[in-house]
Amino acid sequence: AQSVTQLDSHVSVSEGTPVLLRCNYSSSYSPSLFWYVQHPNKGLQLLLKYTSAATLVKGINGFEAEFKKSETSFHLTKTSAHMSDAAEYFCVVTPNAGGTSYGKLTFGQGTILTVHP
Amino acid sequence: EAGVAQSPRYKIIEKRQSVAFWCNPISGHATLYWYQQILGQGPKLLIQFQNNGVVDDSQLPKDRFSAERLKGVDSTLKIQPAKLEDSAVYLCASSLAEIVRVGAGPWRLDGYTFGSGTRLTVV
């Protein structure tokens, strides 16, 4: 079984300040983890993914995330927020092993990021 | 590379009516998924196909939802009859079928790509 908990439903920051979106996961298998972004009325876009290589993963638009197995966390960060970062962000887990769960993405509830001028 | 195509983009129907959604995955992607995203929630997997066979439909409400992928390429998702709680965005995704392993390392989901979705409103 696998699950994802995004600890904040809304995060509000000022432009130019750091962003932290928190995610904890649970998985019976060694997981792959993703962050997706969804802008209003747009499709889901992959920001970055962790697939058991380097634990610090760099993605697009200056975002990065660190896989911490001991804390079962995969928090998303950015050093300086931009107005265009305002969107909804989803943390996603899928098992690395085979079986019927393979390919099945389990999404968190989402975190809405608001960026103030 | 063309993305995952879905149609229609929007659909409004009355409850108890029927509706169908269409998805054309990325060329060469043998695995296709349908997700349901209710407003304020993350997407939830409804059904997963490998070529034209069903891999997982455990969360598909089979009394009213059906899906097919007859030739292993395009897919349709149907709701009959629709209920108010079916109002959601229906997302299609596709990925490469081959499970790529690096030595004894992890499985990889190469090319997992979502379409823009169909927004369904049931009134």
Interface residues (C-beta under 8 A of the other chain):
Chain A: V4 S30 S32 Y36 K42 G43 L44 L46 T51 S52 F90 V92 T94 N96 A97 G98 T100 S101 Y102 G103 K104 L105 T106 F107 G108 Q109 G110
Chain B: T31 Y33 Y35 G40 Q41 G42 P43 K44 L45 Q48 V55 D56 L91 A93 S95 I99 G105 P106 W107 R108 L109 Y112 F114 G115 S116 G117
